[in-house]
Amino acid sequence: MYTKTTNTKLVLMLLIITFTIVSLVAINFILLAFSCNKTRKKLNKNKGVVSVRSTKPEAETHLAPTGS
């Protein structure tokens, strides 16, 4: 059904597609490894409690009736 040259072309095409997909997946994992946020916990030397008081009173907001 297939000739020898057609069969080798199909094998070569499948190898190229497989190699391309594997290399793209490998590049994706390499980029994922280097793009992760590596945050460290910063120790705060001042462990005192800081309280903030507001100087102006909080105003209440009233919503308009929608009628629905």
C-alpha positions as CSV (number, residue, x, y, z in Angstrom):
1,M,0.0,0.0,0.0
2,Y,2.7,2.5,1.0
3,T,6.0,2.7,-0.7
4,K,9.3,2.6,1.1
5,T,9.9,6.4,0.7
6,T,6.4,7.2,1.9
7,N,6.8,5.1,4.9
8,T,10.1,6.7,5.9
9,K,8.5,10.2,5.4
10,L,5.7,9.3,7.7
11,V,8.2,8.0,10.3
12,L,10.3,11.1,10.0
13,M,7.2,13.4,10.3
14,L,6.1,11.6,13.4
15,L,9.6,11.8,14.9
16,I,9.7,15.5,14.2
17,I,6.3,16.1,15.7
18,T,7.1,14.0,18.8
19,F,10.5,15.8,19.3
20,T,8.8,19.2,18.9
21,I,6.1,18.5,21.5
22,V,8.6,17.0,24.0
23,S,10.9,20.0,23.7
24,L,8.1,22.4,24.1
25,V,6.9,20.6,27.2
26,A,10.5,20.6,28.6
27,I,10.9,24.3,28.0
28,N,7.5,24.9,29.7
29,F,8.6,23.1,32.8
30,I,11.9,25.0,32.9
31,L,10.2,28.3,32.6
32,L,7.7,27.2,35.3
33,A,10.6,26.3,37.7
34,F,12.3,29.7,37.2
35,S,9.1,31.8,37.4
36,C,7.9,30.7,40.8
37,N,7.7,33.3,43.5
38,K,10.3,32.4,46.1
39,T,9.3,34.5,49.1
40,R,10.9,34.3,52.5
41,K,9.3,35.2,55.8
42,K,10.7,38.5,57.0
43,L,11.1,38.6,60.8
44,N,9.8,41.8,62.2
45,K,12.0,43.0,65.1
46,N,9.2,45.2,66.6
47,K,6.5,42.9,67.8
48,G,4.6,45.6,69.5
49,V,0.9,46.1,68.9
50,V,0.1,49.2,66.9
51,S,-3.4,50.6,67.1
52,V,-4.6,53.2,64.6
53,R,-7.4,55.5,65.6
54,S,-9.5,57.3,63.1
55,T,-9.8,61.1,63.6
56,K,-13.0,61.6,61.7
57,P,-16.2,59.7,62.4
58,E,-17.3,57.1,60.0
59,A,-20.3,58.2,58.0
60,E,-23.1,55.8,57.3
61,T,-24.1,55.3,53.7
62,H,-27.7,54.7,52.8
63,L,-28.6,52.9,49.6
64,A,-31.4,54.1,47.5
65,P,-34.4,51.7,47.1
66,T,-34.4,50.0,43.7
67,G,-38.0,49.0,43.6
68,S,-37.3,45.5,42.4
